[in-house]
Amino acid sequence: DTGWDGMVHSTQLDEEKLIAAKAKHPGDVYTVGSRVWLKISNVEGYSKRAKLQGSIKYVDQQDGKDLDAGEQQLLLDLTSRGLTSE
């Protein structure tokens, strides 16, 4: 247990998984307390209260493999939302 809690923006969820599950709401697939692999794109702060920005859709949820090693897709997503990655 890492002790980290967080929220993921809906644009960074795995859309294919949501479609396959015929989810009407992200909460139908990703419930409170779900344990997921997360690709971190930004960290604000240096404690357990740090704010993490990340994506579920670019990490294989079975083994944690990075599906966007060059970070091209993640950077496009962030840029389209007016955000940056550090």
PDB file with one MODEL, atoms N, CA, C and O in Angstrom:
MODEL        1
ATOM      1  N   ASP A   1       0.845  -1.185   0.000  1.00  0.00           N
ATOM      2  CA  ASP A   1       0.000   0.000   0.000  1.00  0.00           C
ATOM      3  C   ASP A   1       0.884   1.239   0.000  1.00  0.00           C
ATOM      4  O   ASP A   1       1.723   1.398   0.886  1.00  0.00           O
ATOM      5  N   THR A   2       0.707   2.118  -0.981  1.00  0.00           N
ATOM      6  CA  THR A   2       1.524   3.322  -1.081  1.00  0.00           C
ATOM      7  C   THR A   2       1.026   4.430  -0.171  1.00  0.00           C
ATOM      8  O   THR A   2       1.787   5.338   0.165  1.00  0.00           O
ATOM      9  N   GLY A   3      -0.220   4.375   0.231  1.00  0.00           N
ATOM     10  CA  GLY A   3      -0.773   5.426   1.053  1.00  0.00           C
ATOM     11  C   GLY A   3      -1.247   6.628   0.263  1.00  0.00           C
ATOM     12  O   GLY A   3      -1.686   7.613   0.857  1.00  0.00           O
ATOM     13  N   TRP A   4      -1.172   6.580  -1.044  1.00  0.00           N
ATOM     14  CA  TRP A   4      -1.593   7.707  -1.888  1.00  0.00           C
ATOM     15  C   TRP A   4      -3.061   7.560  -2.260  1.00  0.00           C
ATOM     16  O   TRP A   4      -3.527   6.472  -2.599  1.00  0.00           O
ATOM     17  N   ASP A   5      -3.767   8.656  -2.190  1.00  0.00           N
ATOM     18  CA  ASP A   5      -5.139   8.725  -2.670  1.00  0.00           C
ATOM     19  C   ASP A   5      -5.173   9.783  -3.756  1.00  0.00           C
ATOM     20  O   ASP A   5      -4.361  10.707  -3.742  1.00  0.00           O
ATOM     21  N   GLY A   6      -6.085   9.665  -4.682  1.00  0.00           N
ATOM     22  CA  GLY A   6      -6.148  10.680  -5.712  1.00  0.00           C
ATOM     23  C   GLY A   6      -7.379  10.556  -6.572  1.00  0.00           C
ATOM     24  O   GLY A   6      -8.162   9.613  -6.452  1.00  0.00           O
ATOM     25  N   MET A   7      -7.528  11.531  -7.440  1.00  0.00           N
ATOM     26  CA  MET A   7      -8.598  11.529  -8.420  1.00  0.00           C
ATOM     27  C   MET A   7      -7.954  11.676  -9.797  1.00  0.00           C
ATOM     28  O   MET A   7      -6.902  12.297  -9.941  1.00  0.00           O
ATOM     29  N   VAL A   8      -8.590  11.107 -10.780  1.00  0.00           N
ATOM     30  CA  VAL A   8      -8.087  11.184 -12.154  1.00  0.00           C
ATOM     31  C   VAL A   8      -9.144  11.887 -12.989  1.00  0.00           C
ATOM     32  O   VAL A   8     -10.325  11.549 -12.916  1.00  0.00           O
ATOM     33  N   HIS A   9      -8.723  12.862 -13.780  1.00  0.00           N
ATOM     34  CA  HIS A   9      -9.654  13.578 -14.649  1.00  0.00           C
ATOM     35  C   HIS A   9     -10.288  12.594 -15.626  1.00  0.00           C
ATOM     36  O   HIS A   9      -9.629  11.668 -16.100  1.00  0.00           O
ATOM     37  N   SER A  10     -11.550  12.794 -15.921  1.00  0.00           N
ATOM     38  CA  SER A  10     -12.282  11.855 -16.781  1.00  0.00           C
ATOM     39  C   SER A  10     -11.640  11.680 -18.159  1.00  0.00           C
ATOM     40  O   SER A  10     -11.806  10.631 -18.781  1.00  0.00           O
ATOM     41  N   THR A  11     -10.915  12.684 -18.644  1.00  0.00           N
ATOM     42  CA  THR A  11     -10.272  12.559 -19.953  1.00  0.00           C
ATOM     43  C   THR A  11      -9.082  11.611 -19.913  1.00  0.00           C
ATOM     44  O   THR A  11      -8.575  11.221 -20.965  1.00  0.00           O
ATOM     45  N   GLN A  12      -8.623  11.231 -18.715  1.00  0.00           N
ATOM     46  CA  GLN A  12      -7.462  10.368 -18.593  1.00  0.00           C
ATOM     47  C   GLN A  12      -7.829   8.939 -18.188  1.00  0.00           C
ATOM     48  O   GLN A  12      -6.966   8.149 -17.806  1.00  0.00           O
ATOM     49  N   LEU A  13      -9.121   8.622 -18.278  1.00  0.00           N
ATOM     50  CA  LEU A  13      -9.573   7.249 -18.049  1.00  0.00           C
ATOM     51  C   LEU A  13      -9.449   6.458 -19.344  1.00  0.00           C
ATOM     52  O   LEU A  13      -9.328   7.044 -20.420  1.00  0.00           O
ATOM     53  N   ASP A  14      -9.477   5.156 -19.249  1.00  0.00           N
ATOM     54  CA  ASP A  14      -9.374   4.282 -20.416  1.00  0.00           C
ATOM     55  C   ASP A  14     -10.734   4.216 -21.112  1.00  0.00           C
ATOM     56  O   ASP A  14     -11.626   3.482 -20.687  1.00  0.00           O
ATOM     57  N   GLU A  15     -10.880   4.992 -22.185  1.00  0.00           N
ATOM     58  CA  GLU A  15     -12.149   5.069 -22.912  1.00  0.00           C
ATOM     59  C   GLU A  15     -12.578   3.715 -23.467  1.00  0.00           C
ATOM     60  O   GLU A  15     -13.767   3.393 -23.465  1.00  0.00           O
ATOM     61  N   GLU A  16     -11.622   2.919 -23.942  1.00  0.00           N
ATOM     62  CA  GLU A  16     -11.950   1.597 -24.490  1.00  0.00           C
ATOM     63  C   GLU A  16     -12.560   0.702 -23.416  1.00  0.00           C
ATOM     64  O   GLU A  16     -13.492  -0.054 -23.689  1.00  0.00           O
ATOM     65  N   LYS A  17     -12.038   0.786 -22.207  1.00  0.00           N
ATOM     66  CA  LYS A  17     -12.580  -0.007 -21.101  1.00  0.00           C
ATOM     67  C   LYS A  17     -13.998   0.449 -20.762  1.00  0.00           C
ATOM     68  O   LYS A  17     -14.865  -0.378 -20.481  1.00  0.00           O
ATOM     69  N   LEU A  18     -14.233   1.748 -20.786  1.00  0.00           N
ATOM     70  CA  LEU A  18     -15.565   2.282 -20.499  1.00  0.00           C
ATOM     71  C   LEU A  18     -16.567   1.841 -21.562  1.00  0.00           C
ATOM     72  O   LEU A  18     -17.699   1.473 -21.246  1.00  0.00           O
ATOM     73  N   ILE A  19     -16.145   1.881 -22.817  1.00  0.00           N
ATOM     74  CA  ILE A  19     -17.025   1.463 -23.922  1.00  0.00           C
ATOM     75  C   ILE A  19     -17.314  -0.031 -23.842  1.00  0.00           C
ATOM     76  O   ILE A  19     -18.459  -0.456 -23.991  1.00  0.00           O
ATOM     77  N   ALA A  20     -16.270  -0.825 -23.606  1.00  0.00           N
ATOM     78  CA  ALA A  20     -16.443  -2.282 -23.521  1.00  0.00           C
ATOM     79  C   ALA A  20     -17.402  -2.670 -22.397  1.00  0.00           C
ATOM     80  O   ALA A  20     -18.148  -3.642 -22.513  1.00  0.00           O
ATOM     81  N   ALA A  21     -17.372  -1.901 -21.309  1.00  0.00           N
ATOM     82  CA  ALA A  21     -18.246  -2.189 -20.168  1.00  0.00           C
ATOM     83  C   ALA A  21     -19.631  -1.557 -20.345  1.00  0.00           C
ATOM     84  O   ALA A  21     -20.504  -1.713 -19.492  1.00  0.00           O
ATOM     85  N   LYS A  22     -19.823  -0.843 -21.460  1.00  0.00           N
ATOM     86  CA  LYS A  22     -21.073  -0.120 -21.723  1.00  0.00           C
ATOM     87  C   LYS A  22     -21.450   0.770 -20.544  1.00  0.00           C
ATOM     88  O   LYS A  22     -22.612   0.871 -20.151  1.00  0.00           O
ATOM     89  N   ALA A  23     -20.415   1.411 -19.997  1.00  0.00           N
ATOM     90  CA  ALA A  23     -20.598   2.274 -18.829  1.00  0.00           C
ATOM     91  C   ALA A  23     -21.323   3.557 -19.218  1.00  0.00           C
ATOM     92  O   ALA A  23     -21.013   4.178 -20.234  1.00  0.00           O
ATOM     93  N   LYS A  24     -22.276   3.937 -18.407  1.00  0.00           N
ATOM     94  CA  LYS A  24     -22.982   5.196 -18.616  1.00  0.00           C
ATOM     95  C   LYS A  24     -22.302   6.318 -17.838  1.00  0.00           C
ATOM     96  O   LYS A  24     -22.536   7.499 -18.094  1.00  0.00           O
ATOM     97  N   HIS A  25     -21.469   5.935 -16.897  1.00  0.00           N
ATOM     98  CA  HIS A  25     -20.760   6.885 -16.038  1.00  0.00           C
ATOM     99  C   HIS A  25     -19.417   6.249 -15.666  1.00  0.00           C
ATOM    100  O   HIS A  25     -19.360   5.038 -15.455  1.00  0.00           O
ATOM    101  N   PRO A  26     -18.335   7.032 -15.582  1.00  0.00           N
ATOM    102  CA  PRO A  26     -17.045   6.449 -15.210  1.00  0.00           C
ATOM    103  C   PRO A  26     -17.090   5.647 -13.908  1.00  0.00           C
ATOM    104  O   PRO A  26     -16.342   4.683 -13.748  1.00  0.00           O
ATOM    105  N   GLY A  27     -17.961   6.039 -12.984  1.00  0.00           N
ATOM    106  CA  GLY A  27     -18.090   5.332 -11.718  1.00  0.00           C
ATOM    107  C   GLY A  27     -18.611   3.916 -11.871  1.00  0.00           C
ATOM    108  O   GLY A  27     -18.521   3.118 -10.937  1.00  0.00           O
ATOM    109  N   ASP A  28     -19.159   3.590 -13.043  1.00  0.00           N
ATOM    110  CA  ASP A  28     -19.609   2.214 -13.307  1.00  0.00           C
ATOM    111  C   ASP A  28     -18.412   1.266 -13.433  1.00  0.00           C
ATOM    112  O   ASP A  28     -18.544   0.065 -13.198  1.00  0.00           O
ATOM    113  N   VAL A  29     -17.259   1.799 -13.799  1.00  0.00           N
ATOM    114  CA  VAL A  29     -16.047   0.997 -13.993  1.00  0.00           C
ATOM    115  C   VAL A  29     -15.001   1.306 -12.922  1.00  0.00           C
ATOM    116  O   VAL A  29     -14.394   0.402 -12.347  1.00  0.00           O
ATOM    117  N   TYR A  30     -14.807   2.586 -12.671  1.00  0.00           N
ATOM    118  CA  TYR A  30     -13.806   3.033 -11.699  1.00  0.00           C
ATOM    119  C   TYR A  30     -14.533   3.516 -10.450  1.00  0.00           C
ATOM    120  O   TYR A  30     -15.077   4.621 -10.435  1.00  0.00           O
ATOM    121  N   THR A  31     -14.544   2.709  -9.422  1.00  0.00           N
ATOM    122  CA  THR A  31     -15.251   3.062  -8.200  1.00  0.00           C
ATOM    123  C   THR A  31     -14.288   3.636  -7.159  1.00  0.00           C
ATOM    124  O   THR A  31     -13.074   3.456  -7.246  1.00  0.00           O
ATOM    125  N   VAL A  32     -14.851   4.320  -6.189  1.00  0.00           N
ATOM    126  CA  VAL A  32     -14.037   4.841  -5.090  1.00  0.00           C
ATOM    127  C   VAL A  32     -13.297   3.679  -4.453  1.00  0.00           C
ATOM    128  O   VAL A  32     -13.894   2.653  -4.126  1.00  0.00           O
ATOM    129  N   GLY A  33     -12.017   3.843  -4.283  1.00  0.00           N
ATOM    130  CA  GLY A  33     -11.191   2.785  -3.696  1.00  0.00           C
ATOM    131  C   GLY A  33     -10.543   1.870  -4.715  1.00  0.00           C
ATOM    132  O   GLY A  33      -9.786   0.972  -4.347  1.00  0.00           O
ATOM    133  N   SER A  34     -10.832   2.084  -6.006  1.00  0.00           N
ATOM    134  CA  SER A  34     -10.201   1.273  -7.048  1.00  0.00           C
ATOM    135  C   SER A  34      -8.691   1.466  -6.994  1.00  0.00           C
ATOM    136  O   SER A  34      -8.199   2.581  -6.822  1.00  0.00           O
ATOM    137  N   ARG A  35      -7.971   0.373  -7.141  1.00  0.00           N
ATOM    138  CA  ARG A  35      -6.510   0.437  -7.209  1.00  0.00           C
ATOM    139  C   ARG A  35      -6.122   0.352  -8.684  1.00  0.00           C
ATOM    140  O   ARG A  35      -6.484  -0.600  -9.376  1.00  0.00           O
ATOM    141  N   VAL A  36      -5.389   1.343  -9.152  1.00  0.00           N
ATOM    142  CA  VAL A  36      -5.029   1.406 -10.566  1.00  0.00           C
ATOM    143  C   VAL A  36      -3.563   1.776 -10.720  1.00  0.00           C
ATOM    144  O   VAL A  36      -2.954   2.359  -9.822  1.00  0.00           O
ATOM    145  N   TRP A  37      -3.009   1.425 -11.875  1.00  0.00           N
ATOM    146  CA  TRP A  37      -1.696   1.907 -12.276  1.00  0.00           C
ATOM    147  C   TRP A  37      -1.908   3.295 -12.847  1.00  0.00           C
ATOM    148  O   TRP A  37      -2.885   3.521 -13.560  1.00  0.00           O
ATOM    149  N   LEU A  38      -1.020   4.223 -12.555  1.00  0.00           N
ATOM    150  CA  LEU A  38      -1.177   5.605 -12.993  1.00  0.00           C
ATOM    151  C   LEU A  38       0.144   6.114 -13.550  1.00  0.00           C
ATOM    152  O   LEU A  38       1.198   5.938 -12.939  1.00  0.00           O
ATOM    153  N   LYS A  39       0.076   6.745 -14.712  1.00  0.00           N
ATOM    154  CA  LYS A  39       1.254   7.396 -15.283  1.00  0.00           C
ATOM    155  C   LYS A  39       1.240   8.842 -14.793  1.00  0.00           C
ATOM    156  O   LYS A  39       0.349   9.616 -15.145  1.00  0.00           O
ATOM    157  N   ILE A  40       2.227   9.200 -13.982  1.00  0.00           N
ATOM    158  CA  ILE A  40       2.292  10.529 -13.394  1.00  0.00           C
ATOM    159  C   ILE A  40       2.897  11.503 -14.397  1.00  0.00           C
ATOM    160  O   ILE A  40       3.949  11.237 -14.979  1.00  0.00           O
ATOM    161  N   SER A  41       2.215  12.648 -14.595  1.00  0.00           N
ATOM    162  CA  SER A  41       2.729  13.650 -15.514  1.00  0.00           C
ATOM    163  C   SER A  41       3.141  14.931 -14.802  1.00  0.00           C
ATOM    164  O   SER A  41       3.859  15.747 -15.379  1.00  0.00           O
ATOM    165  N   ASN A  42       2.703  15.125 -13.561  1.00  0.00           N
ATOM    166  CA  ASN A  42       3.062  16.329 -12.826  1.00  0.00           C
ATOM    167  C   ASN A  42       2.845  16.098 -11.334  1.00  0.00           C
ATOM    168  O   ASN A  42       1.913  15.403 -10.930  1.00  0.00           O
ATOM    169  N   VAL A  43       3.710  16.685 -10.531  1.00  0.00           N
ATOM    170  CA  VAL A  43       3.578  16.611  -9.074  1.00  0.00           C
ATOM    171  C   VAL A  43       3.724  18.022  -8.518  1.00  0.00           C
ATOM    172  O   VAL A  43       4.686  18.727  -8.824  1.00  0.00           O
ATOM    173  N   GLU A  44       2.760  18.422  -7.699  1.00  0.00           N
ATOM    174  CA  GLU A  44       2.843  19.711  -7.015  1.00  0.00           C
ATOM    175  C   GLU A  44       2.952  19.426  -5.526  1.00  0.00           C
ATOM    176  O   GLU A  44       2.010  18.915  -4.921  1.00  0.00           O
ATOM    177  N   GLY A  45       4.098  19.753  -4.929  1.00  0.00           N
ATOM    178  CA  GLY A  45       4.309  19.509  -3.512  1.00  0.00           C
ATOM    179  C   GLY A  45       5.195  18.300  -3.291  1.00  0.00           C
ATOM    180  O   GLY A  45       5.499  17.555  -4.223  1.00  0.00           O
ATOM    181  N   TYR A  46       5.608  18.114  -2.037  1.00  0.00           N
ATOM    182  CA  TYR A  46       6.554  17.045  -1.727  1.00  0.00           C
ATOM    183  C   TYR A  46       6.159  16.263  -0.488  1.00  0.00           C
ATOM    184  O   TYR A  46       7.018  15.908   0.319  1.00  0.00           O
ATOM    185  N   SER A  47       4.887  15.992  -0.325  1.00  0.00           N
ATOM    186  CA  SER A  47       4.432  15.210   0.820  1.00  0.00           C
ATOM    187  C   SER A  47       3.256  14.350   0.373  1.00  0.00           C
ATOM    188  O   SER A  47       2.899  14.349  -0.805  1.00  0.00           O
ATOM    189  N   LYS A  48       2.655  13.620   1.306  1.00  0.00           N
ATOM    190  CA  LYS A  48       1.479  12.813   0.950  1.00  0.00           C
ATOM    191  C   LYS A  48       0.306  13.691   0.543  1.00  0.00           C
ATOM    192  O   LYS A  48      -0.682  13.196   0.001  1.00  0.00           O
ATOM    193  N   ARG A  49       0.406  14.974   0.795  1.00  0.00           N
ATOM    194  CA  ARG A  49      -0.635  15.908   0.369  1.00  0.00           C
ATOM    195  C   ARG A  49      -0.330  16.522  -0.995  1.00  0.00           C
ATOM    196  O   ARG A  49      -1.039  17.420  -1.450  1.00  0.00           O
ATOM    197  N   ALA A  50       0.713  16.042  -1.637  1.00  0.00           N
ATOM    198  CA  ALA A  50       1.073  16.539  -2.960  1.00  0.00           C
ATOM    199  C   ALA A  50      -0.067  16.262  -3.934  1.00  0.00           C
ATOM    200  O   ALA A  50      -0.784  15.271  -3.802  1.00  0.00           O
ATOM    201  N   LYS A  51      -0.221  17.136  -4.895  1.00  0.00           N
ATOM    202  CA  LYS A  51      -1.225  16.938  -5.935  1.00  0.00           C
ATOM    203  C   LYS A  51      -0.560  16.263  -7.117  1.00  0.00           C
ATOM    204  O   LYS A  51       0.414  16.775  -7.670  1.00  0.00           O
ATOM    205  N   LEU A  52      -1.086  15.114  -7.503  1.00  0.00           N
ATOM    206  CA  LEU A  52      -0.549  14.361  -8.623  1.00  0.00           C
ATOM    207  C   LEU A  52      -1.463  14.520  -9.824  1.00  0.00           C
ATOM    208  O   LEU A  52      -2.686  14.479  -9.693  1.00  0.00           O
ATOM    209  N   GLN A  53      -0.878  14.699 -10.973  1.00  0.00           N
ATOM    210  CA  GLN A  53      -1.622  14.732 -12.224  1.00  0.00           C
ATOM    211  C   GLN A  53      -1.191  13.500 -12.994  1.00  0.00           C
ATOM    212  O   GLN A  53       0.005  13.266 -13.165  1.00  0.00           O
ATOM    213  N   GLY A  54      -2.150  12.706 -13.463  1.00  0.00           N
ATOM    214  CA  GLY A  54      -1.751  11.495 -14.158  1.00  0.00           C
ATOM    215  C   GLY A  54      -2.839  10.909 -15.024  1.00  0.00           C
ATOM    216  O   GLY A  54      -3.941  11.447 -15.123  1.00  0.00           O
ATOM    217  N   SER A  55      -2.510   9.805 -15.644  1.00  0.00           N
ATOM    218  CA  SER A  55      -3.392   9.157 -16.603  1.00  0.00           C
ATOM    219  C   SER A  55      -3.435   7.653 -16.365  1.00  0.00           C
ATOM    220  O   SER A  55      -2.414   7.015 -16.108  1.00  0.00           O
ATOM    221  N   ILE A  56      -4.633   7.109 -16.459  1.00  0.00           N
ATOM    222  CA  ILE A  56      -4.824   5.661 -16.393  1.00  0.00           C
ATOM    223  C   ILE A  56      -4.695   5.055 -17.787  1.00  0.00           C
ATOM    224  O   ILE A  56      -4.189   3.943 -17.940  1.00  0.00           O
ATOM    225  N   LYS A  57      -5.147   5.781 -18.796  1.00  0.00           N
ATOM    226  CA  LYS A  57      -5.272   5.179 -20.127  1.00  0.00           C
ATOM    227  C   LYS A  57      -3.949   4.871 -20.818  1.00  0.00           C
ATOM    228  O   LYS A  57      -3.938   4.165 -21.826  1.00  0.00           O
ATOM    229  N   TYR A  58      -2.844   5.380 -20.305  1.00  0.00           N
ATOM    230  CA  TYR A  58      -1.556   5.098 -20.933  1.00  0.00           C
ATOM    231  C   TYR A  58      -0.722   4.094 -20.147  1.00  0.00           C
ATOM    232  O   TYR A  58       0.493   4.006 -20.329  1.00  0.00           O
ATOM    233  N   VAL A  59      -1.381   3.338 -19.273  1.00  0.00           N
ATOM    234  CA  VAL A  59      -0.702   2.310 -18.491  1.00  0.00           C
ATOM    235  C   VAL A  59      -1.528   1.022 -18.558  1.00  0.00           C
ATOM    236  O   VAL A  59      -2.730   1.032 -18.292  1.00  0.00           O
ATOM    237  N   ASP A  60      -0.876  -0.076 -18.913  1.00  0.00           N
ATOM    238  CA  ASP A  60      -1.551  -1.376 -18.923  1.00  0.00           C
ATOM    239  C   ASP A  60      -1.960  -1.700 -17.490  1.00  0.00           C
ATOM    240  O   ASP A  60      -1.109  -1.808 -16.607  1.00  0.00           O
ATOM    241  N   GLN A  61      -3.253  -1.853 -17.263  1.00  0.00           N
ATOM    242  CA  GLN A  61      -3.754  -2.063 -15.913  1.00  0.00           C
ATOM    243  C   GLN A  61      -3.518  -3.480 -15.393  1.00  0.00           C
ATOM    244  O   GLN A  61      -3.763  -3.755 -14.219  1.00  0.00           O
ATOM    245  N   GLN A  62      -3.051  -4.371 -16.246  1.00  0.00           N
ATOM    246  CA  GLN A  62      -2.722  -5.726 -15.808  1.00  0.00           C
ATOM    247  C   GLN A  62      -1.328  -5.812 -15.192  1.00  0.00           C
ATOM    248  O   GLN A  62      -1.127  -6.486 -14.181  1.00  0.00           O
ATOM    249  N   ASP A  63      -0.357  -5.115 -15.818  1.00  0.00           N
ATOM    250  CA  ASP A  63       1.024  -5.263 -15.355  1.00  0.00           C
ATOM    251  C   ASP A  63       1.774  -3.953 -15.119  1.00  0.00           C
ATOM    252  O   ASP A  63       2.940  -3.972 -14.725  1.00  0.00           O
ATOM    253  N   GLY A  64       1.119  -2.818 -15.357  1.00  0.00           N
ATOM    254  CA  GLY A  64       1.755  -1.523 -15.119  1.00  0.00           C
ATOM    255  C   GLY A  64       2.676  -1.048 -16.224  1.00  0.00           C
ATOM    256  O   GLY A  64       3.380  -0.052 -16.058  1.00  0.00           O
ATOM    257  N   LYS A  65       2.681  -1.751 -17.357  1.00  0.00           N
ATOM    258  CA  LYS A  65       3.553  -1.369 -18.478  1.00  0.00           C
ATOM    259  C   LYS A  65       3.113  -0.020 -19.055  1.00  0.00           C
ATOM    260  O   LYS A  65       1.925   0.227 -19.259  1.00  0.00           O
ATOM    261  N   ASP A  66       4.094   0.840 -19.311  1.00  0.00           N
ATOM    262  CA  ASP A  66       3.854   2.153 -19.901  1.00  0.00           C
ATOM    263  C   ASP A  66       3.482   1.958 -21.369  1.00  0.00           C
ATOM    264  O   ASP A  66       4.269   1.409 -22.139  1.00  0.00           O
ATOM    265  N   LEU A  67       2.291   2.402 -21.760  1.00  0.00           N
ATOM    266  CA  LEU A  67       1.818   2.241 -23.138  1.00  0.00           C
ATOM    267  C   LEU A  67       2.143   3.450 -24.009  1.00  0.00           C
ATOM    268  O   LEU A  67       1.845   3.450 -25.203  1.00  0.00           O
ATOM    269  N   ASP A  68       2.747   4.473 -23.426  1.00  0.00           N
ATOM    270  CA  ASP A  68       3.092   5.696 -24.146  1.00  0.00           C
ATOM    271  C   ASP A  68       4.475   6.152 -23.674  1.00  0.00           C
ATOM    272  O   ASP A  68       4.636   7.252 -23.144  1.00  0.00           O
ATOM    273  N   ALA A  69       5.467   5.283 -23.877  1.00  0.00           N
ATOM    274  CA  ALA A  69       6.812   5.533 -23.342  1.00  0.00           C
ATOM    275  C   ALA A  69       7.405   6.856 -23.821  1.00  0.00           C
ATOM    276  O   ALA A  69       8.157   7.492 -23.083  1.00  0.00           O
ATOM    277  N   GLY A  70       7.086   7.273 -25.020  1.00  0.00           N
ATOM    278  CA  GLY A  70       7.590   8.539 -25.540  1.00  0.00           C
ATOM    279  C   GLY A  70       6.798   9.736 -25.065  1.00  0.00           C
ATOM    280  O   GLY A  70       7.169  10.876 -25.343  1.00  0.00           O
ATOM    281  N   GLU A  71       5.721   9.496 -24.359  1.00  0.00           N
ATOM    282  CA  GLU A  71       4.817  10.504 -23.798  1.00  0.00           C
ATOM    283  C   GLU A  71       4.170  11.399 -24.837  1.00  0.00           C
ATOM    284  O   GLU A  71       3.695  12.484 -24.502  1.00  0.00           O
ATOM    285  N   GLN A  72       4.142  10.970 -26.089  1.00  0.00           N
ATOM    286  CA  GLN A  72       3.553  11.794 -27.134  1.00  0.00           C
ATOM    287  C   GLN A  72       2.049  11.966 -26.948  1.00  0.00           C
ATOM    288  O   GLN A  72       1.539  13.084 -27.031  1.00  0.00           O
ATOM    289  N   GLN A  73       1.336  10.872 -26.700  1.00  0.00           N
ATOM    290  CA  GLN A  73      -0.120  10.954 -26.538  1.00  0.00           C
ATOM    291  C   GLN A  73      -0.491  11.728 -25.280  1.00  0.00           C
ATOM    292  O   GLN A  73      -1.405  12.552 -25.304  1.00  0.00           O
ATOM    293  N   LEU A  74       0.213  11.469 -24.187  1.00  0.00           N
ATOM    294  CA  LEU A  74      -0.059  12.177 -22.935  1.00  0.00           C
ATOM    295  C   LEU A  74       0.144  13.677 -23.108  1.00  0.00           C
ATOM    296  O   LEU A  74      -0.683  14.473 -22.664  1.00  0.00           O
ATOM    297  N   LEU A  75       1.239  14.063 -23.751  1.00  0.00           N
ATOM    298  CA  LEU A  75       1.504  15.486 -23.970  1.00  0.00           C
ATOM    299  C   LEU A  75       0.444  16.125 -24.860  1.00  0.00           C
ATOM    300  O   LEU A  75       0.059  17.271 -24.627  1.00  0.00           O
ATOM    301  N   LEU A  76      -0.037  15.407 -25.876  1.00  0.00           N
ATOM    302  CA  LEU A  76      -1.114  15.928 -26.714  1.00  0.00           C
ATOM    303  C   LEU A  76      -2.384  16.144 -25.898  1.00  0.00           C
ATOM    304  O   LEU A  76      -3.056  17.166 -26.039  1.00  0.00           O
ATOM    305  N   ASP A  77      -2.704  15.181 -25.048  1.00  0.00           N
ATOM    306  CA  ASP A  77      -3.887  15.308 -24.189  1.00  0.00           C
ATOM    307  C   ASP A  77      -3.777  16.521 -23.272  1.00  0.00           C
ATOM    308  O   ASP A  77      -4.710  17.317 -23.166  1.00  0.00           O
ATOM    309  N   LEU A  78      -2.638  16.655 -22.617  1.00  0.00           N
ATOM    310  CA  LEU A  78      -2.453  17.759 -21.685  1.00  0.00           C
ATOM    311  C   LEU A  78      -2.488  19.102 -22.398  1.00  0.00           C
ATOM    312  O   LEU A  78      -3.105  20.051 -21.915  1.00  0.00           O
ATOM    313  N   THR A  79      -1.825  19.182 -23.546  1.00  0.00           N
ATOM    314  CA  THR A  79      -1.804  20.413 -24.312  1.00  0.00           C
ATOM    315  C   THR A  79      -3.199  20.813 -24.755  1.00  0.00           C
ATOM    316  O   THR A  79      -3.551  21.991 -24.715  1.00  0.00           O
ATOM    317  N   SER A  80      -3.991  19.843 -25.177  1.00  0.00           N
ATOM    318  CA  SER A  80      -5.351  20.143 -25.631  1.00  0.00           C
ATOM    319  C   SER A  80      -6.227  20.670 -24.500  1.00  0.00           C
ATOM    320  O   SER A  80      -7.222  21.352 -24.745  1.00  0.00           O
ATOM    321  N   ARG A  81      -5.853  20.352 -23.254  1.00  0.00           N
ATOM    322  CA  ARG A  81      -6.592  20.842 -22.086  1.00  0.00           C
ATOM    323  C   ARG A  81      -5.933  22.061 -21.469  1.00  0.00           C
ATOM    324  O   ARG A  81      -6.382  22.544 -20.429  1.00  0.00           O
ATOM    325  N   GLY A  82      -4.857  22.577 -22.102  1.00  0.00           N
ATOM    326  CA  GLY A  82      -4.179  23.759 -21.600  1.00  0.00           C
ATOM    327  C   GLY A  82      -3.305  23.487 -20.388  1.00  0.00           C
ATOM    328  O   GLY A  82      -2.986  24.404 -19.630  1.00  0.00           O
ATOM    329  N   LEU A  83      -2.913  22.222 -20.200  1.00  0.00           N
ATOM    330  CA  LEU A  83      -2.070  21.849 -19.063  1.00  0.00           C
ATOM    331  C   LEU A  83      -0.663  21.540 -19.543  1.00  0.00           C
ATOM    332  O   LEU A  83      -0.427  21.421 -20.745  1.00  0.00           O
ATOM    333  N   THR A  84       0.266  21.409 -18.617  1.00  0.00           N
ATOM    334  CA  THR A  84       1.644  21.087 -18.962  1.00  0.00           C
ATOM    335  C   THR A  84       2.095  19.862 -18.192  1.00  0.00           C
ATOM    336  O   THR A  84       1.477  19.477 -17.200  1.00  0.00           O
ATOM    337  N   SER A  85       3.158  19.265 -18.647  1.00  0.00           N
ATOM    338  CA  SER A  85       3.783  18.144 -17.960  1.00  0.00           C
ATOM    339  C   SER A  85       5.199  18.554 -17.602  1.00  0.00           C
ATOM    340  O   SER A  85       5.910  19.132 -18.425  1.00  0.00           O
ATOM    341  N   GLU A  86       5.608  18.260 -16.386  1.00  0.00           N
ATOM    342  CA  GLU A  86       6.968  18.612 -15.964  1.00  0.00           C
ATOM    343  C   GLU A  86       7.809  17.387 -15.862  1.00  0.00           C
ATOM    344  O   GLU A  86       8.989  17.475 -15.520  1.00  0.00           O
TER     345      GLU A  86
ENDMDL
END
